[in-house]
Structures are given as C-alpha cells and as structure tokens.
Amino acid sequence: MRKTKIISIEGIDGSGKGSQFALLYEALQSRGYSVQTRDYPRYESFFGTQVGRLLSGEGGVRADTVDGKSMALWFALDRWESFHDYRDGASQFLLLNRFVLSNAVYQSIRDIDLGKPDIVDWVFDLEYNHFGLPRPDVTLLFDVSSAQAEENVKKKGFRGYVGEGADVYEQSSGIQERARKKYLECAKRFEEIAVIPCMKDGILLSPPEICSRALDELQARNILP
C-alpha cells in the first residue's frame, strides 16, 4: 500500500493553478503534514528545456506543429527523469502542479490535432504503465471559463521560458475552450478527477474561497481526515 498521498493540480492555462498550488501547500503544512512538491514542466531540466523551446517557438520549431505523440513524449520524459529520486513515504503528501492529465489533454486538442482521435489513453499508458509514474490519489481540476482564463494569462508577466508574452499554446485561438471541454470529458471518465468550480454567477471566486472548496473535496474523498 502506498504511503505518500499524491495530489495533482490541473486546469487550463490561466485557471489559477500556481496560486492554488501555493495555498494547498501552506494549508497542508499548517495542519502538520510533511509535503513535497513538484512543478511541471521543469524548464531547467534536460527534457524540460526542450519543452520550453518548443513552447516559445525558439529555434523555429513550435510545439503546435509537432505531432501529438512526439510532443507528449517530451513532457513525459521530463516527469520520468524527475521521478528517479522519488521515494514513497519520504513525505505524507506529494503535491504536483500539472501532471499526466495535462499532457493527455493538450496534445489532443491543438489545431493540428483537430479531426484526429485523441491520445488521452495512449498518454496514460505511456506515463503510468510504461514509465511507471504513480497515479495520483486525486486530481483537482480547477475549472474556470476560457474567457476568464485568457484574461488571467495576460496578467502572468515574465516567465523564463517565454519572456513577457504567451506561449504558442496560449496564443492559439480556441485552444482554451477545447482544453476545458477535454478536461471535463476526462473528469467524467476517470473517478480520481475532482472538478473544483472556481466561478459563481460568472464571477471568479477569491483564491482562498477556491482553496477552501479544494480542501472540502479532499476531505470528502478521505484524502484529508
């Protein structure tokens, strides 16, 4: 039986994952739990550097022009490499900012993928079965409208892999709404995915309110007592 409980955080670009990642980390620590964190892609790693170059379009090759399985492999290799030093039981919780689900979703809904079968099951097989990555006990899917997410993306500021602008996925018209739809489809298929509504009556809730909803979900699923 696994000793460390694994929580992954997912959502479309601009859904507030970074804020919730930090708030959940603080909330778990304040309850006296030991918590490790991992944030993907790791843009400083060998494979993560290549992901960053593809997402920024540096070098003339853009992530949105690479076939889905090839692009998914770069993201998967970054995670596979990072888990070489992972030890179950080293902490009570492992908190992940983006994981396998984001790879499955985003490599299935780009413009180049339209009209093709999605590769969600292929990515799950690649990362969980072939690479042996641990499947999360729960995946918290922070759900916001695509319009709200796009507004949030504009406020992100400087990021090392892309500078001040949006990456090639964020620039793609319609990709946010397609990603949201695919995430919600996956939530109906996989019971470990918990949808956390982040808006009420069309208005974005405050980060603490959203975090409170996430903590309630963790308790409902017996991840937290």
MITIMAR-277839 format. One line per 10 residues: for each residue x, y, z of N, C-alpha, C. Coordinates in steps of 0.02 Angstrom, whole numbers. Last residue first. Layout:
# MITIMAR-277839
X/Y/Z/X/Y/Z/X/Y/Z ~ ...
***
This chain:
# MITIMAR-277839
-417/694/337/-466/672/387/-515/728/402 ~ -396/693/160/-384/727/223/-436/702/273 ~ -449/599/79/-378/613/71/-352/650/133 ~ -584/575/81/-542/545/133/-468/549/120 ~ -660/650/-1/-630/590/-30/-584/553/19 ~ -692/755/79/-746/713/55/-721/647/26 ~ -567/815/91/-598/783/150/-653/735/128 ~ -550/863/-38/-502/816/-11/-529/780/50 ~ -657/953/-43/-657/894/-87/-608/842/-61 ~ -615/1049/49/-677/1012/62/-680/948/20
-504/1096/-21/-494/1061/43/-556/1021/62 ~ -570/1160/-127/-524/1104/-140/-513/1063/-77 ~ -639/1261/-61/-676/1210/-98/-633/1148/-111 ~ -529/1334/-14/-575/1303/34/-617/1248/1 ~ -478/1381/-135/-439/1333/-96/-483/1297/-45 ~ -579/1472/-167/-567/1414/-210/-528/1360/-173 ~ -562/1564/-64/-626/1529/-71/-618/1466/-114 ~ -430/1610/-88/-446/1572/-26/-512/1534/-31 ~ -449/1673/-220/-407/1614/-210/-420/1576/-145 ~ -624/1713/-249/-557/1731/-224/-516/1668/-216
-707/1672/-405/-701/1672/-332/-631/1693/-312 ~ -762/1762/-544/-709/1721/-516/-707/1728/-440 ~ -929/1756/-598/-877/1794/-564/-826/1747/-534 ~ -1038/1684/-645/-994/1716/-693/-937/1756/-664 ~ -1091/1627/-529/-1130/1678/-565/-1085/1718/-613 ~ -932/1587/-483/-1002/1586/-460/-1037/1644/-493 ~ -789/1481/-511/-829/1540/-525/-900/1531/-498 ~ -725/1363/-496/-689/1422/-472/-728/1487/-484 ~ -759/1198/-453/-785/1259/-486/-753/1321/-454 ~ -661/1066/-470/-670/1119/-421/-695/1181/-457
-681/896/-502/-689/963/-530/-702/1013/-473 ~ -570/768/-483/-621/806/-447/-624/876/-476 ~ -524/612/-540/-525/683/-558/-585/717/-523 ~ -538/478/-515/-491/515/-472/-490/590/-487 ~ -622/425/-612/-651/443/-547/-603/481/-502 ~ -636/469/-775/-588/446/-725/-609/471/-656 ~ -740/521/-855/-713/454/-867/-673/426/-809 ~ -768/648/-817/-824/601/-818/-799/529/-826 ~ -645/707/-836/-671/704/-768/-730/655/-763 ~ -635/708/-974/-593/661/-936/-619/653/-865
-724/812/-1001/-738/745/-1027/-699/693/-987 ~ -653/916/-943/-716/896/-913/-739/828/-938 ~ -542/921/-1030/-532/908/-958/-597/883/-927 ~ -608/955/-1149/-575/890/-1143/-562/872/-1070 ~ -654/1084/-1119/-702/1031/-1136/-670/963/-1127 ~ -531/1149/-1099/-579/1144/-1044/-629/1087/-1058 ~ -477/1138/-1227/-444/1105/-1171/-492/1097/-1113 ~ -567/1217/-1299/-561/1146/-1316/-528/1107/-1258 ~ -542/1340/-1239/-609/1310/-1233/-607/1236/-1250 ~ -407/1357/-1275/-427/1356/-1205/-495/1322/-1196
-403/1362/-1414/-373/1304/-1380/-395/1299/-1307 ~ -451/1475/-1480/-497/1419/-1466/-468/1363/-1426 ~ -298/1519/-1551/-369/1536/-1544/-411/1473/-1532 ~ -148/1512/-1466/-191/1478/-1514/-264/1493/-1501 ~ -70/1561/-1366/-85/1606/-1422/-138/1577/-1469 ~ -47/1455/-1282/-89/1509/-1258/-110/1557/-1313 ~ 42/1383/-1362/-24/1354/-1347/-72/1410/-1325 ~ 154/1465/-1366/119/1451/-1429/50/1419/-1417 ~ 140/1584/-1226/173/1531/-1265/129/1511/-1324 ~ 138/1764/-1218/104/1699/-1211/144/1647/-1250
275/1868/-1152/217/1851/-1193/186/1784/-1176 ~ 391/1889/-1081/331/1926/-1061/268/1903/-1097 ~ 470/1729/-1085/475/1802/-1076/409/1832/-1053 ~ 473/1593/-1091/439/1628/-1146/443/1704/-1140 ~ 538/1539/-983/541/1501/-1045/512/1539/-1104 ~ 518/1630/-875/584/1617/-902/585/1584/-970 ~ 398/1756/-886/412/1685/-870/474/1666/-908 ~ 323/1907/-836/382/1873/-862/384/1800/-838 ~ 141/1904/-836/206/1937/-833/262/1893/-858 ~ 6/1867/-824/58/1824/-797/126/1857/-791
-105/1928/-876/-76/1957/-815/-16/1919/-789 ~ -152/1852/-978/-124/1917/-995/-88/1950/-936 ~ -209/1746/-910/-146/1735/-946/-112/1801/-961 ~ -330/1802/-867/-278/1787/-817/-210/1777/-850 ~ -400/1807/-986/-385/1869/-950/-328/1859/-900 ~ -410/1671/-1010/-372/1712/-1057/-354/1780/-1026 ~ -496/1633/-905/-427/1608/-908/-383/1650/-953 ~ -614/1696/-941/-580/1717/-880/-507/1694/-881 ~ -641/1622/-1058/-633/1695/-1061/-596/1721/-1000 ~ -657/1493/-1012/-600/1507/-1055/-587/1582/-1060
-698/1481/-837/-717/1492/-907/-655/1508/-948 ~ -620/1355/-735/-641/1424/-748/-662/1429/-821 ~ -584/1230/-622/-622/1246/-682/-643/1319/-683 ~ -459/1130/-575/-486/1196/-561/-518/1223/-624 ~ -457/972/-524/-464/1009/-587/-498/1076/-573 ~ -356/872/-436/-400/929/-427/-401/971/-490 ~ -346/704/-425/-326/760/-469/-378/815/-461 ~ -289/587/-306/-341/633/-329/-310/686/-374 ~ -185/502/-309/-243/481/-271/-303/524/-290 ~ -101/484/-469/-123/523/-411/-182/491/-375
6/350/-508/-57/383/-524/-81/421/-462 ~ 180/360/-535/124/345/-490/62/384/-509 ~ 253/295/-686/240/352/-642/180/337/-598 ~ 298/198/-777/287/180/-708/277/238/-660 ~ 314/203/-913/364/238/-872/355/225/-798 ~ 202/117/-946/269/106/-973/323/139/-930 ~ 94/164/-860/110/94/-868/182/83/-892 ~ 94/307/-853/79/266/-795/103/194/-801 ~ 138/351/-983/166/378/-921/154/333/-860 ~ 72/269/-1082/144/287/-1086/171/305/-1017
-61/268/-1040/-24/205/-1045/51/218/-1045 ~ -90/405/-1050/-96/372/-986/-56/306/-986 ~ -71/421/-1189/-28/456/-1142/-31/424/-1073 ~ -175/339/-1238/-105/324/-1256/-58/358/-1207 ~ -289/404/-1190/-273/337/-1165/-201/318/-1180 ~ -276/528/-1263/-280/525/-1190/-259/457/-1164 ~ -271/565/-1394/-219/518/-1371/-219/513/-1294 ~ -412/571/-1509/-370/598/-1456/-321/544/-1432 ~ -409/560/-1688/-427/531/-1623/-383/561/-1568 ~ -428/717/-1777/-392/656/-1763/-416/626/-1697
-491/837/-1787/-511/785/-1834/-476/719/-1824 ~ -351/928/-1732/-423/928/-1747/-439/876/-1801 ~ -218/940/-1708/-249/878/-1688/-322/873/-1708 ~ -178/1066/-1741/-151/1012/-1783/-185/945/-1768 ~ -234/1139/-1637/-261/1147/-1705/-240/1088/-1749 ~ -248/1027/-1494/-216/1081/-1532/-247/1085/-1602 ~ -293/921/-1418/-342/973/-1437/-310/1032/-1474 ~ -203/830/-1369/-261/803/-1404/-305/857/-1435 ~ -109/880/-1289/-85/850/-1352/-142/819/-1391 ~ -184/920/-1180/-159/971/-1226/-131/942/-1291
-221/796/-1114/-270/844/-1139/-241/887/-1194 ~ -102/731/-1081/-153/695/-1120/-202/744/-1152 ~ -41/830/-1003/-9/806/-1065/-60/773/-1110 ~ -129/838/-897/-119/897/-940/-87/878/-1006 ~ -115/709/-839/-178/729/-871/-169/789/-917 ~ 12/705/-779/-1/666/-840/-64/691/-876 ~ 19/869/-715/47/801/-716/25/768/-781 ~ 25/1018/-619/21/986/-685/53/917/-682 ~ 102/1009/-476/72/1061/-518/79/1041/-591 ~ 78/900/-343/103/907/-411/65/962/-448
129/850/-187/85/896/-222/116/912/-290 ~ 126/719/-81/163/745/-139/113/786/-179 ~ 127/691/95/93/713/35/144/732/-18 ~ 217/639/184/148/616/188/108/634/125 ~ 374/582/118/330/634/145/260/606/147 ~ 429/462/89/475/515/109/437/575/137 ~ 340/372/38/345/376/111/393/430/135 ~ 431/331/-105/366/330/-72/377/330/3 ~ 546/432/-178/540/377/-131/472/382/-96 ~ 626/485/-326/566/485/-285/564/422/-241
726/499/-417/745/504/-347/685/502/-300 ~ 661/487/-539/715/441/-524/733/441/-450 ~ 568/580/-575/548/532/-525/602/480/-510 ~ 621/656/-678/617/687/-612/599/637/-557 ~ 609/573/-789/675/588/-763/671/614/-691 ~ 469/576/-805/503/513/-792/572/525/-762 ~ 448/712/-837/422/684/-774/458/620/-756 ~ 516/718/-960/534/765/-907/510/738/-840 ~ 447/623/-1035/517/610/-1016/541/657/-961 ~ 324/688/-1053/328/627/-1014/399/613/-991
359/795/-1138/332/809/-1072/339/748/-1026 ~ 403/719/-1249/448/766/-1216/424/781/-1145 ~ 287/647/-1284/345/611/-1259/394/657/-1223 ~ 200/740/-1336/184/710/-1271/245/676/-1241 ~ 261/761/-1459/260/815/-1410/246/787/-1341 ~ 236/635/-1519/305/659/-1510/309/714/-1458 ~ 97/634/-1519/134/584/-1480/206/605/-1469 ~ 63/748/-1603/44/742/-1533/84/693/-1493 ~ 189/829/-1704/135/781/-1695/125/765/-1621 ~ 212/1006/-1696/241/939/-1686/184/890/-1675
156/1128/-1695/166/1098/-1761/195/1028/-1757 ~ 154/1179/-1568/89/1168/-1600/95/1141/-1671 ~ 286/1200/-1535/252/1143/-1506/186/1128/-1541 ~ 393/1244/-1672/342/1262/-1623/305/1199/-1599 ~ 553/1285/-1719/505/1229/-1714/457/1244/-1657 ~ 639/1393/-1713/600/1384/-1774/552/1326/-1773 ~ 707/1428/-1601/739/1381/-1646/699/1363/-1707 ~ 564/1447/-1501/636/1461/-1510/666/1408/-1555 ~ 435/1429/-1465/449/1433/-1537/521/1448/-1551 ~ 399/1405/-1337/414/1475/-1354/424/1484/-1429
382/1268/-1337/325/1310/-1318/336/1384/-1337 ~ 510/1226/-1372/454/1211/-1417/394/1256/-1401 ~ 581/1269/-1261/599/1294/-1327/542/1283/-1377 ~ 520/1194/-1159/517/1267/-1159/532/1297/-1227 ~ 560/1064/-1198/489/1082/-1197/480/1158/-1200 ~ 697/1077/-1177/672/1067/-1246/597/1083/-1250 ~ 696/1089/-1039/724/1143/-1080/699/1137/-1152 ~ 647/964/-1001/605/1023/-991/630/1083/-1031 ~ 755/881/-1025/696/874/-1067/650/935/-1061 ~ 846/938/-930/866/924/-999/804/922/-1044
774/1073/-829/799/1005/-840/815/995/-914 ~ 714/1194/-813/786/1192/-804/816/1124/-819 ~ 578/1175/-823/612/1208/-879/688/1210/-872 ~ 483/1053/-795/541/1080/-759/586/1111/-812 ~ 306/1084/-830/372/1057/-846/427/1089/-803 ~ 282/1047/-653/300/1028/-721/271/1077/-772 ~ 339/1030/-491/305/1076/-537/329/1061/-608 ~ 315/956/-334/347/953/-400/304/993/-448 ~ 341/943/-157/308/971/-215/349/959/-278 ~ 299/865/-1/346/878/-55/307/904/-115
256/887/167/234/894/97/295/904/52 ~ 191/831/320/252/841/280/232/838/207 ~ 64/917/413/86/864/368/153/882/335 ~ 7/1015/493/60/972/522/84/916/477 ~ -73/1105/440/-106/1051/475/-56/1000/502 ~ 13/1183/370/-15/1212/431/-53/1160/472 ~ 37/1101/259/90/1111/308/61/1137/374 ~ -86/1117/193/-65/1051/217/-11/1056/270 ~ -84/1255/166/-138/1226/206/-118/1157/233 ~ 29/1271/85/27/1304/150/-26/1272/195
-15/1194/-25/48/1177/9/47/1207/80 ~ -126/1267/-62/-135/1199/-38/-73/1176/0 ~ -65/1387/-105/-112/1388/-49/-122/1318/-20 ~ 16/1344/-214/46/1375/-155/0/1373/-95 ~ -86/1294/-298/-28/1252/-281/4/1279/-216 ~ -161/1408/-319/-189/1353/-280/-136/1303/-258 ~ -72/1483/-398/-96/1509/-334/-123/1453/-290 ~ -57/1396/-509/1/1416/-469/-20/1442/-401 ~ -188/1388/-563/-155/1329/-534/-97/1348/-488 ~ -271/1478/-627/-251/1491/-558/-216/1434/-524
-297/1462/-759/-350/1442/-713/-331/1452/-640 ~ -205/1484/-858/-239/1542/-830/-294/1525/-781 ~ -236/1340/-952/-190/1395/-940/-228/1456/-914 ~ -348/1228/-861/-323/1261/-922/-275/1317/-903 ~ -290/1110/-739/-335/1161/-762/-306/1193/-825 ~ -233/1024/-589/-241/1032/-660/-290/1089/-676 ~ -131/945/-473/-171/1005/-487/-173/1016/-562 ~ -128/795/-377/-107/834/-435/-157/890/-447 ~ -71/715/-237/-123/761/-261/-95/799/-321 ~ -39/566/-156/-20/610/-211/-80/650/-236
21/508/-4/-39/526/-43/-20/579/-94 ~ 134/379/31/125/451/15/62/461/-25 ~ 121/240/37/123/279/99/110/353/87 ~ 27/111/-42/68/171/-48/63/213/16 ~ 42/-60/0/0/0/0/44/62/0
***
